[in-house]
Amino acid sequence: MAVKVFGFRGVAVLMVMMMMESWGTTSVDSYERPPARKDVFVSVPQDSDSTSPQQVHISLVGNDKMRISWITEGLVPSTVDYATSTGFKSGLSATGTYSTYKYAIYTSGYIHDVIIGPLKPGTTYFYRCGSSSQEFNFKTPPPQFPIKFAVVGDLGQTEWTQSTLDHISKCNYDLLILPGDLSYADFDQPKWDSFGRLVEPVASQRPWMVTQGNHEVEKIPIIHNTPFTAYNARWIMPYAQSGSSSNLYYSFEVAGVHVIMLGSYTDFSSGSDQYQWLQADLGKVDRKRTPWLFVIVHAPWYNTNTAHQGESESVDMKASMEDLIYGAHTDIVFSGHVHAYERFTRVYKDQANDCGPVYINIGDGGNREGLASKYQYPQPSISLFREASFGHGELEVVNSTFAQWTWHRNDDDEAVASDQVWLQSLATITACAS
């Protein structure tokens, strides 16, 4: 995998510079914040040909299936061979579909999408994509607790991103959740290809469940009027399986956890398709089967950083949907967007509430825009921990009652555990479960 440093270029870059904000550098505490690092661009491996699978990543589909996604420069069969041992003796095969998309003068490669299964839980599978003999492998999530989630937002493609991905690859997680802003391609479509190659070593081995952020919209008046074109083509999530009509919002269940991925940049008003879907999905949650409930958005509903204050995607979405997720006894709400880390106490209607969700903002994966280091003062009492540093989170759900959350600061390329808390499922607290 060849990696090279690159600079901004072309018309797309000019548009990005006009649209994006820059953050101040005021320190919050005595910790010395890391400087920005260079962007990276991951080129096509030199030993690849037109049939070689690139940008391989996997995601959950239902309780016992996995979606395998990859891209080739030439047209090959959309097939996946898989088995529980290398060599593929007595292995299985599945056939899927392929697609391409156009964006201005760019035409994508062939994007392959194959669903394999049924699969056994907690099992390592080996697989091959298309006509290639290259072997990949992944491990399916466990059938029950404990289960470990890696959580990271606003990844981008910088040397900080590479460091964050390296830390995640070593944390022995079962599944990754990404609350939006993946590639930071920002109209420059080859950067989507670079991002796919950058994350492949990690995303091909464990399922990545993602939702969209503002950097996935990529809508340009007259030139390209359809939003989310690249995102929807490259990162298909199991929306149909959860009764959603849009790839921008969906839910899934894994090992006793119900996870809802919402769309901050599609209609969320009361009466909208997303709102009605959320109502219906929450109505199906069985806390005896899934005692934990997580909600993922991109734009945070609670935020004491000075960045991204007053935006409709935060303020209006919260006004529309907060009652729904509070009424469902949601345990945790994860978000990104703000390039810093912050953990709140349990909150409802801007006040501490023992039966409200814990809100965690984790938009600190390593993006090129840098850190949002200015905070509101005095620190509101509902904000328990905040720091403008790159990093990632790990959530280990130990059993139906308790889970441990740890945020790891990316400190000089070392993952340093900087914030840690034990949480109890609201479904097990009598005063909240009624």
MARMI-885687 format. One record per residue (C-alpha): y, x, z; residue in three letters; residue number from 1. Coordinates in nm, 4 decimals, decimal comma. Example, Ala and Ser with C-alpha at 12.3 -4.5 7.8 and 13.67 -1.06 7.14 Angstrom:
<sites>
> -0,4500;1,2300;0,7800;ALA;1 .
> -0,1060;1,3670;0,7140;SER;2 .
</sites>
This chain:
<sites>
> 0,0000;0,0000;0,0000;MET;1 .
> 0,3137;0,1759;-0,1218;ALA;2 .
> 0,6321;0,1229;0,0762;VAL;3 .
> 0,9768;0,2249;-0,0370;LYS;4 .
> 1,3268;0,1783;0,0978;VAL;5 .
> 1,5503;-0,0393;-0,1164;PHE;6 .
> 1,9124;-0,1514;-0,1229;GLY;7 .
> 2,0773;-0,4864;-0,2024;PHE;8 .
> 2,1204;-0,5490;-0,5692;ARG;9 .
> 2,2186;-0,8029;-0,8316;GLY;10 .
> 2,3726;-1,1454;-0,8266;VAL;11 .
> 2,1266;-1,2765;-0,5670;ALA;12 .
> 2,2421;-1,0112;-0,3231;VAL;13 .
> 2,6067;-1,1029;-0,3720;LEU;14 .
> 2,5243;-1,4656;-0,2959;MET;15 .
> 2,3330;-1,3658;0,0162;VAL;16 .
> 2,6201;-1,1509;0,1428;MET;17 .
> 2,8556;-1,4448;0,0984;MET;18 .
> 2,6215;-1,6887;0,2746;MET;19 .
> 2,4880;-1,4824;0,5649;MET;20 .
> 2,6689;-1,4194;0,8921;GLU;21 .
> 2,7104;-1,0889;1,0763;SER;22 .
> 2,6740;-1,0597;1,4518;TRP;23 .
> 2,8707;-0,8729;1,7147;GLY;24 .
> 2,7307;-0,5886;1,9205;THR;25 .
> 2,8477;-0,6705;2,2700;THR;26 .
> 2,5874;-0,5694;2,5270;SER;27 .
> 2,4373;-0,8341;2,7544;VAL;28 .
> 2,3012;-0,5993;3,0191;ASP;29 .
> 2,2337;-0,2303;3,0723;SER;30 .
> 1,9497;-0,2183;2,8210;TYR;31 .
> 2,0545;-0,0204;2,5143;GLU;32 .
> 1,9777;-0,2288;2,2111;ARG;33 .
> 1,7991;-0,0707;1,9168;PRO;34 .
> 1,9977;-0,0042;1,5985;PRO;35 .
> 1,9233;-0,1740;1,2683;ALA;36 .
> 1,6577;-0,0181;1,0516;ARG;37 .
> 1,6196;0,0054;0,6759;LYS;38 .
> 1,4745;-0,2699;0,4598;ASP;39 .
> 1,1397;-0,2012;0,2998;VAL;40 .
> 0,9885;-0,3122;-0,0282;PHE;41 .
> 0,6098;-0,3048;-0,0636;VAL;42 .
> 0,5087;-0,2272;-0,4209;SER;43 .
> 0,1874;-0,3175;-0,5998;VAL;44 .
> -0,0849;-0,0699;-0,4936;PRO;45 .
> -0,1378;0,1960;-0,7575;GLN;46 .
> -0,5110;0,1276;-0,7813;ASP;47 .
> -0,4571;-0,2445;-0,8546;SER;48 .
> -0,5128;-0,4139;-1,1878;ASP;49 .
> -0,4382;-0,7633;-1,3133;SER;50 .
> -0,7467;-0,9073;-1,1392;THR;51 .
> -0,6862;-0,7496;-0,7994;SER;52 .
> -0,6116;-0,9935;-0,5151;PRO;53 .
> -0,2688;-0,9405;-0,3619;GLN;54 .
> -0,0812;-1,1017;-0,0738;GLN;55 .
> -0,3973;-1,2405;0,0848;VAL;56 .
> -0,3407;-1,4682;0,3814;HIS;57 .
> -0,5348;-1,7416;0,5571;ILE;58 .
> -0,4554;-2,0636;0,7458;SER;59 .
> -0,6472;-2,3340;0,9293;LEU;60 .
> -0,7570;-2,6546;0,7596;VAL;61 .
> -0,9014;-2,9128;0,9936;GLY;62 .
> -1,1438;-2,8175;1,2685;ASN;63 .
> -1,3835;-2,5981;1,0744;ASP;64 .
> -1,2280;-2,4838;0,7470;LYS;65 .
> -0,9984;-2,2051;0,6329;MET;66 .
> -0,7570;-2,1842;0,3397;ARG;67 .
> -0,7654;-1,8532;0,1542;ILE;68 .
> -0,4505;-1,7821;-0,0483;SER;69 .
> -0,3838;-1,4880;-0,2791;TRP;70 .
> -0,2023;-1,3897;-0,5976;ILE;71 .
> -0,3182;-1,2113;-0,9105;THR;72 .
> -0,1157;-1,0859;-1,2046;GLU;73 .
> -0,3815;-1,2047;-1,4491;GLY;74 .
> -0,5802;-1,5263;-1,4550;LEU;75 .
> -0,9106;-1,5029;-1,2672;VAL;76 .
> -1,1441;-1,7674;-1,1226;PRO;77 .
> -1,0074;-1,9363;-0,8085;SER;78 .
> -1,3248;-1,8701;-0,6160;THR;79 .
> -1,4074;-1,7186;-0,2775;VAL;80 .
> -1,7462;-1,5769;-0,1799;ASP;81 .
> -1,7996;-1,5623;0,1949;TYR;82 .
> -2,0702;-1,4794;0,4463;ALA;83 .
> -2,1204;-1,3775;0,8076;THR;84 .
> -2,2346;-1,0305;0,7060;SER;85 .
> -2,1101;-0,7735;0,4591;THR;86 .
> -2,3025;-0,7559;0,1347;GLY;87 .
> -2,2922;-1,1370;0,1007;PHE;88 .
> -2,6683;-1,1897;0,1119;LYS;89 .
> -2,7336;-1,5633;0,1515;SER;90 .
> -2,3584;-1,6078;0,1278;GLY;91 .
> -2,1612;-1,9121;0,0176;LEU;92 .
> -1,8983;-1,9736;-0,2487;SER;93 .
> -1,6087;-2,2177;-0,2848;ALA;94 .
> -1,3817;-2,3018;-0,5764;THR;95 .
> -1,0185;-2,4059;-0,5510;GLY;96 .
> -0,7103;-2,4217;-0,7710;THR;97 .
> -0,4283;-2,2000;-0,8935;TYR;98 .
> -0,0631;-2,2569;-0,9732;SER;99 .
> 0,2489;-2,0721;-1,0814;THR;100 .
> 0,6194;-2,1412;-1,0447;TYR;101 .
> 0,9441;-2,0453;-1,2143;LYS;102 .
> 1,2676;-1,9546;-1,0422;TYR;103 .
> 1,5564;-1,8727;-1,2810;ALA;104 .
> 1,4196;-1,5862;-1,4922;ILE;105 .
> 1,1326;-1,5099;-1,2527;TYR;106 .
> 0,7765;-1,6327;-1,3085;THR;107 .
> 0,5267;-1,5943;-1,0280;SER;108 .
> 0,1785;-1,4553;-1,0587;GLY;109 .
> -0,1218;-1,6841;-1,0347;TYR;110 .
> -0,1250;-1,8304;-0,6836;ILE;111 .
> -0,4817;-1,9128;-0,5812;HIS;112 .
> -0,5703;-2,1656;-0,3123;ASP;113 .
> -0,9301;-2,2066;-0,1940;VAL;114 .
> -1,0608;-2,3916;0,1119;ILE;115 .
> -1,3863;-2,2610;0,2553;ILE;116 .
> -1,6162;-2,4092;0,5170;GLY;117 .
> -1,7527;-2,5582;0,7304;PRO;118 .
> -1,7269;-2,2448;0,9440;LEU;119 .
> -1,8613;-2,1590;1,2869;LYS;120 .
> -1,6049;-2,1022;1,5647;PRO;121 .
> -1,5524;-1,7569;1,7121;GLY;122 .
> -1,7308;-1,5964;1,4176;THR;123 .
> -1,6403;-1,3084;1,1871;THR;124 .
> -1,6637;-1,3874;0,8158;TYR;125 .
> -1,6456;-1,1503;0,5218;PHE;126 .
> -1,4952;-1,2724;0,1951;TYR;127 .
> -1,4069;-1,1737;-0,1616;ARG;128 .
> -1,1364;-1,3321;-0,3754;CYS;129 .
> -1,1757;-1,4158;-0,7450;GLY;130 .
> -1,3600;-1,1581;-0,9536;SER;131 .
> -1,2735;-0,8678;-0,7235;SER;132 .
> -1,5338;-0,6737;-0,5260;SER;133 .
> -1,2814;-0,5922;-0,2520;GLN;134 .
> -1,3960;-0,7237;0,0854;GLU;135 .
> -1,1758;-0,8832;0,3494;PHE;136 .
> -1,2741;-1,0305;0,6835;ASN;137 .
> -1,1402;-1,2765;0,9396;PHE;138 .
> -1,2450;-1,4231;1,2711;LYS;139 .
> -1,2335;-1,7972;1,3315;THR;140 .
> -1,0658;-1,9249;1,6504;PRO;141 .
> -1,2821;-2,0016;1,9551;PRO;142 .
> -1,4189;-2,3543;2,0042;PRO;143 .
> -1,2618;-2,3871;2,3490;GLN;144 .
> -1,0411;-2,2079;2,6014;PHE;145 .
> -0,9347;-1,9371;2,6379;PRO;146 .
> -0,7365;-1,8971;2,3161;ILE;147 .
> -0,4543;-1,6527;2,2439;LYS;148 .
> -0,1551;-1,7218;2,0167;PHE;149 .
> 0,0808;-1,4600;1,8770;ALA;150 .
> 0,4301;-1,6053;1,8239;VAL;151 .
> 0,7064;-1,4429;1,6211;VAL;152 .
> 1,0022;-1,5751;1,4210;GLY;153 .
> 1,2476;-1,4479;1,1613;ASP;154 .
> 1,0270;-1,1625;1,0456;LEU;155 .
> 1,1944;-1,0327;0,7317;GLY;156 .
> 1,1061;-0,6978;0,5774;GLN;157 .
> 1,2457;-0,4015;0,7660;THR;158 .
> 1,1054;-0,1028;0,9471;GLU;159 .
> 1,1402;-0,3116;1,2659;TRP;160 .
> 0,9210;-0,5770;1,0997;THR;161 .
> 0,6553;-0,3165;1,0317;GLN;162 .
> 0,6620;-0,2122;1,3956;SER;163 .
> 0,6360;-0,5742;1,5150;THR;164 .
> 0,3397;-0,6407;1,2848;LEU;165 .
> 0,1698;-0,3291;1,4161;ASP;166 .
> 0,2077;-0,4541;1,7741;HIS;167 .
> 0,0726;-0,7966;1,6809;ILE;168 .
> -0,2307;-0,6460;1,5072;SER;169 .
> -0,3257;-0,4745;1,8343;LYS;170 .
> -0,2919;-0,7716;2,0688;CYS;171 .
> -0,6312;-0,9309;1,9972;ASN;172 .
> -0,4872;-1,2724;1,9144;TYR;173 .
> -0,6720;-1,5681;1,7617;ASP;174 .
> -0,3921;-1,7344;1,5636;LEU;175 .
> -0,0277;-1,6636;1,4747;LEU;176 .
> 0,2581;-1,9145;1,4838;ILE;177 .
> 0,5760;-1,8380;1,2887;LEU;178 .
> 0,8758;-2,0726;1,3462;PRO;179 .
> 1,0407;-2,0102;1,0082;GLY;180 .
> 1,2323;-1,7450;0,8128;ASP;181 .
> 0,9461;-1,5479;0,6652;LEU;182 .
> 1,0415;-1,3086;0,3846;SER;183 .
> 1,4236;-1,3164;0,3745;TYR;184 .
> 1,3850;-1,3056;-0,0029;ALA;185 .
> 1,7043;-1,5125;-0,0320;ASP;186 .
> 1,6696;-1,5995;-0,4030;PHE;187 .
> 1,5325;-1,2554;-0,5005;ASP;188 .
> 1,1771;-1,3671;-0,5780;GLN;189 .
> 1,0076;-1,0233;-0,6028;PRO;190 .
> 1,0830;-0,9895;-0,2312;LYS;191 .
> 0,8423;-1,2780;-0,1709;TRP;192 .
> 0,5765;-1,0641;-0,3393;ASP;193 .
> 0,6742;-0,7677;-0,1239;SER;194 .
> 0,6496;-0,9792;0,1915;PHE;195 .
> 0,3023;-1,1017;0,0970;GLY;196 .
> 0,1849;-0,7424;0,0583;ARG;197 .
> 0,3556;-0,6379;0,3820;LEU;198 .
> 0,1801;-0,8980;0,5987;VAL;199 .
> -0,1559;-0,8972;0,4180;GLU;200 .
> -0,3289;-0,6485;0,6528;PRO;201 .
> -0,2597;-0,8873;0,9428;VAL;202 .
> -0,2443;-1,2282;0,7731;ALA;203 .
> -0,5771;-1,1802;0,5936;SER;204 .
> -0,7624;-1,1370;0,9242;GLN;205 .
> -0,6273;-1,4186;1,1421;ARG;206 .
> -0,4851;-1,7600;1,0468;PRO;207 .
> -0,1069;-1,7754;1,0148;TRP;208 .
> 0,0479;-2,1173;1,0746;MET;209 .
> 0,4113;-2,1270;0,9628;VAL;210 .
> 0,7038;-2,3602;0,9169;THR;211 .
> 1,0188;-2,3188;0,7133;GLN;212 .
> 1,3624;-2,1893;0,8087;GLY;213 .
> 1,6982;-2,1783;0,6344;ASN;214 .
> 1,6000;-1,8660;0,4393;HIS;215 .
> 1,3209;-2,0623;0,2701;GLU;216 .
> 1,5555;-2,3231;0,1175;VAL;217 .
> 1,6649;-2,1069;-0,1804;GLU;218 .
> 1,8506;-2,3852;-0,3586;LYS;219 .
> 2,1188;-2,2805;-0,6098;ILE;220 .
> 2,3330;-2,5520;-0,7716;PRO;221 .
> 2,2718;-2,5842;-1,1457;ILE;222 .
> 2,0499;-2,2732;-1,1572;ILE;223 .
> 1,7701;-2,4024;-0,9294;HIS;224 .
> 1,8127;-2,7429;-0,7684;ASN;225 .
> 1,4713;-2,7746;-0,6016;THR;226 .
> 1,4565;-2,6390;-0,2447;PRO;227 .
> 1,1581;-2,4589;-0,0919;PHE;228 .
> 1,0002;-2,3790;-0,4293;THR;229 .
> 0,8604;-2,0388;-0,3362;ALA;230 .
> 0,7691;-2,1385;0,0190;TYR;231 .
> 0,5775;-2,4501;-0,0863;ASN;232 .
> 0,3938;-2,2639;-0,3605;ALA;233 .
> 0,2982;-1,9583;-0,1565;ARG;234 .
> 0,2446;-2,0925;0,1968;TRP;235 .
> 0,0533;-2,4190;0,1786;ILE;236 .
> -0,0158;-2,5623;0,5215;MET;237 .
> -0,2613;-2,8439;0,6170;PRO;238 .
> -0,0042;-3,1221;0,5950;TYR;239 .
> -0,2268;-3,3726;0,4146;ALA;240 .
> -0,4968;-3,3361;0,6781;GLN;241 .
> -0,2466;-3,4442;0,9464;SER;242 .
> -0,1199;-3,7460;0,7554;GLY;243 .
> 0,2068;-3,5840;0,6456;SER;244 .
> 0,3487;-3,6275;0,2974;SER;245 .
> 0,5303;-3,2922;0,3061;SER;246 .
> 0,4365;-2,9271;0,3463;ASN;247 .
> 0,7520;-2,8946;0,5589;LEU;248 .
> 0,6033;-3,0699;0,8633;TYR;249 .
> 0,2456;-3,1105;0,9834;TYR;250 .
> 0,0193;-3,0696;1,2846;SER;251 .
> -0,3139;-2,9133;1,3673;PHE;252 .
> -0,5521;-2,8830;1,6598;GLU;253 .
> -0,7326;-2,5741;1,7802;VAL;254 .
> -0,9409;-2,5132;2,0936;ALA;255 .
> -0,7795;-2,7807;2,3095;GLY;256 .
> -0,4227;-2,7393;2,1802;VAL;257 .
> -0,2291;-2,9829;1,9586;HIS;258 .
> 0,0461;-2,8036;1,7644;VAL;259 .
> 0,3239;-2,9852;1,5775;ILE;260 .
> 0,5233;-2,7915;1,3153;MET;261 .
> 0,8531;-2,9650;1,2331;LEU;262 .
> 1,1015;-2,9148;0,9502;GLY;263 .
> 1,4575;-2,8361;1,0555;SER;264 .
> 1,5808;-2,8417;0,6946;TYR;265 .
> 1,4399;-3,1718;0,5739;THR;266 .
> 1,5443;-3,5207;0,6830;ASP;267 .
> 1,4793;-3,5693;1,0555;PHE;268 .
> 1,6948;-3,8767;1,1217;SER;269 .
> 1,5434;-4,1834;1,2858;SER;270 .
> 1,3708;-4,3811;1,0143;GLY;271 .
> 1,3061;-4,0736;0,7995;SER;272 .
> 0,9560;-3,9918;0,6788;ASP;273 .
> 0,9431;-3,6952;0,9155;GLN;274 .
> 1,0533;-3,9030;1,2148;TYR;275 .
> 0,8004;-4,1756;1,1424;GLN;276 .
> 0,5270;-3,9188;1,0884;TRP;277 .
> 0,6128;-3,7523;1,4216;LEU;278 .
> 0,5944;-4,0852;1,6012;GLN;279 .
> 0,2529;-4,1551;1,4498;ALA;280 .
> 0,1213;-3,8046;1,5161;ASP;281 .
> 0,2271;-3,8076;1,8796;LEU;282 .
> 0,0602;-4,1474;1,9138;GLY;283 .
> -0,2719;-3,9912;1,8090;LYS;284 .
> -0,2631;-3,7070;2,0610;VAL;285 .
> -0,5456;-3,7312;2,3127;ASP;286 .
> -0,4569;-3,5137;2,6124;ARG;287 .
> -0,8164;-3,5273;2,7335;LYS;288 .
> -0,9277;-3,3562;2,4120;ARG;289 .
> -0,6131;-3,1447;2,3706;THR;290 .
> -0,4500;-3,1046;2,7141;PRO;291 .
> -0,1822;-2,8738;2,5685;TRP;292 .
> 0,0939;-2,9869;2,3294;LEU;293 .
> 0,3307;-2,7455;2,1509;PHE;294 .
> 0,6162;-2,8245;1,9122;VAL;295 .
> 0,7606;-2,5711;1,6669;ILE;296 .
> 1,1036;-2,5930;1,5001;VAL;297 .
> 1,3249;-2,3329;1,3381;HIS;298 .
> 1,6752;-2,4191;1,4601;ALA;299 .
> 1,6782;-2,4201;1,8441;PRO;300 .
> 1,7672;-2,7330;2,0376;TRP;301 .
> 1,8708;-2,5256;2,3396;TYR;302 .
> 2,0543;-2,1969;2,2945;ASN;303 .
> 2,3067;-2,0009;2,5056;THR;304 .
> 2,3633;-1,7319;2,2440;ASN;305 .
> 2,6970;-1,7617;2,0638;THR;306 .
> 2,5130;-1,7497;1,7287;ALA;307 .
> 2,4307;-2,0755;1,5494;HIS;308 .
> 2,6137;-2,3049;1,7873;GLN;309 .
> 2,6901;-2,6600;1,6754;GLY;310 .
> 2,4717;-2,6681;1,3663;GLU;311 .
> 2,3385;-3,0067;1,2553;SER;312 .
> 1,9835;-2,8767;1,2301;GLU;313 .
> 1,9967;-2,8087;1,6045;SER;314 .
> 2,2328;-3,0714;1,7468;VAL;315 .
> 2,1390;-3,3705;1,5334;ASP;316 .
> 1,7664;-3,2988;1,5256;MET;317 .
> 1,7650;-3,2736;1,9034;LYS;318 .
> 1,9539;-3,6045;1,9296;ALA;319 .
> 1,7034;-3,7677;1,6964;SER;320 .
> 1,3740;-3,6325;1,8297;MET;321 .
> 1,4126;-3,5083;2,1874;GLU;322 .
> 1,3154;-3,8429;2,3377;ASP;323 .
> 0,9970;-3,8484;2,1312;LEU;324 .
> 0,8681;-3,5096;2,2376;ILE;325 .
> 0,9743;-3,5601;2,5997;TYR;326 .
> 0,7967;-3,8946;2,6112;GLY;327 .
> 0,4815;-3,7254;2,4806;ALA;328 .
> 0,4937;-3,4669;2,7646;HIS;329 .
> 0,5297;-3,1699;2,5297;THR;330 .
> 0,4587;-2,8456;2,7141;ASP;331 .
> 0,6497;-2,5876;2,5068;ILE;332 .
> 0,8990;-2,5944;2,2193;VAL;333 .
> 0,9210;-2,2715;2,0177;PHE;334 .
> 1,2065;-2,1964;1,7776;SER;335 .
> 1,3607;-1,9086;1,5836;GLY;336 .
> 1,6894;-1,8797;1,3889;HIS;337 .
> 1,8835;-1,6998;1,6643;VAL;338 .
> 1,7982;-1,3299;1,6412;HIS;339 .
> 1,7264;-1,2771;2,0077;ALA;340 .
> 1,4875;-1,3900;2,2779;TYR;341 .
> 1,5547;-1,6614;2,5334;GLU;342 .
> 1,3372;-1,8665;2,7704;ARG;343 .
> 1,4564;-2,1839;2,9383;PHE;344 .
> 1,3182;-2,3764;3,2315;THR;345 .
> 1,1716;-2,7207;3,1678;ARG;346 .
> 1,4596;-2,9212;3,0215;VAL;347 .
> 1,5495;-3,2734;2,9124;TYR;348 .
> 1,8961;-3,3952;2,8101;LYS;349 .
> 2,0540;-3,0577;2,8995;ASP;350 .
> 1,9315;-3,0748;3,2580;GLN;351 .
> 1,6415;-2,9111;3,4367;ALA;352 .
> 1,3534;-3,1585;3,4424;ASN;353 .
> 1,0104;-3,0889;3,5880;ASP;354 .
> 0,8483;-3,3021;3,3176;CYS;355 .
> 1,0392;-3,1607;3,0216;GLY;356 .
> 0,9236;-2,8910;2,7794;PRO;357 .
> 0,9832;-2,5213;2,8304;VAL;358 .
> 1,2064;-2,4065;2,5430;TYR;359 .
> 1,1520;-2,0577;2,4018;ILE;360 .
> 1,3642;-1,9015;2,1271;ASN;361 .
> 1,1923;-1,6111;1,9550;ILE;362 .
> 1,3785;-1,5328;1,6318;GLY;363 .
> 1,3469;-1,1592;1,6942;ASP;364 .
> 1,0742;-1,0412;1,4579;GLY;365 .
> 1,2771;-0,7692;1,2862;GLY;366 .
> 1,4901;-0,9258;1,0119;ASN;367 .
> 1,7569;-0,7288;0,8226;ARG;368 .
> 2,0525;-0,9224;0,9673;GLU;369 .
> 2,0053;-0,7538;1,3031;GLY;370 .
> 2,0314;-0,8888;1,6551;LEU;371 .
> 2,2545;-1,1683;1,7872;ALA;372 .
> 2,3820;-0,9936;2,0985;SER;373 .
> 2,6664;-1,2172;2,2233;LYS;374 .
> 2,5853;-1,4768;2,4891;TYR;375 .
> 2,7751;-1,7510;2,6644;GLN;376 .
> 2,8984;-1,6745;3,0165;TYR;377 .
> 2,8355;-1,7626;3,2864;PRO;378 .
> 2,4661;-1,7947;3,2068;GLN;379 .
> 2,3680;-2,1629;3,2408;PRO;380 .
> 2,1150;-2,2281;3,5162;SER;381 .
> 1,8626;-2,3744;3,2715;ILE;382 .
> 1,8454;-2,0377;3,0876;SER;383 .
> 1,6057;-1,8192;3,2847;LEU;384 .
> 1,5708;-1,5070;3,0674;PHE;385 .
> 1,7627;-1,3888;2,7611;ARG;386 .
> 1,7794;-1,0599;2,5778;GLU;387 .
> 1,8868;-0,9515;2,2305;ALA;388 .
> 1,5957;-0,7284;2,1316;SER;389 .
> 1,3304;-0,7323;1,8634;PHE;390 .
> 0,9811;-0,8260;1,9764;GLY;391 .
> 0,7003;-1,0815;1,9732;HIS;392 .
> 0,5339;-1,3234;2,2133;GLY;393 .
> 0,1769;-1,3779;2,3272;GLU;394 .
> 0,0585;-1,7073;2,4718;LEU;395 .
> -0,2864;-1,7067;2,6283;GLU;396 .
> -0,4048;-2,0564;2,7109;VAL;397 .
> -0,6583;-1,9779;2,9806;VAL;398 .
> -0,7921;-2,3278;3,0425;ASN;399 .
> -0,6868;-2,6928;3,0345;SER;400 .
> -0,4445;-2,6355;3,3216;THR;401 .
> -0,2854;-2,2904;3,2966;PHE;402 .
> -0,1430;-2,0604;3,0295;ALA;403 .
> 0,0333;-1,7247;3,0491;GLN;404 .
> 0,3337;-1,6481;2,8290;TRP;405 .
> 0,4439;-1,2872;2,7759;THR;406 .
> 0,7328;-1,1620;2,5645;TRP;407 .
> 0,6972;-0,8031;2,4433;HIS;408 .
> 1,0171;-0,6154;2,3688;ARG;409 .
> 0,9868;-0,3777;2,0728;ASN;410 .
> 1,1222;-0,0717;2,2521;ASP;411 .
> 1,1209;0,2444;2,0380;ASP;412 .
> 0,8073;0,1190;1,8605;ASP;413 .
> 0,6287;0,0458;2,1891;GLU;414 .
> 0,5462;-0,3131;2,2833;ALA;415 .
> 0,6868;-0,3463;2,6357;VAL;416 .
> 0,6040;-0,6613;2,8363;ALA;417 .
> 0,9515;-0,7700;2,9472;SER;418 .
> 0,9204;-1,1385;3,0396;ASP;419 .
> 0,6120;-1,3103;3,1757;GLN;420 .
> 0,5470;-1,6532;3,3256;VAL;421 .
> 0,2536;-1,8788;3,4099;TRP;422 .
> 0,2795;-2,2379;3,2841;LEU;423 .
> 0,0917;-2,5530;3,3791;GLN;424 .
> 0,0025;-2,8266;3,1321;SER;425 .
> 0,2085;-3,1380;3,1958;LEU;426 .
> -0,1053;-3,3426;3,1297;ALA;427 .
> -0,2436;-3,2069;3,4568;THR;428 .
> 0,0659;-3,2842;3,6666;ILE;429 .
> 0,0298;-3,6339;3,8100;THR;430 .
> 0,4032;-3,7011;3,8299;ALA;431 .
> 0,4430;-3,6279;3,4558;CYS;432 .
> 0,1184;-3,7582;3,3098;ALA;433 .
> 0,1905;-4,1295;3,3592;SER;434 .
</sites>
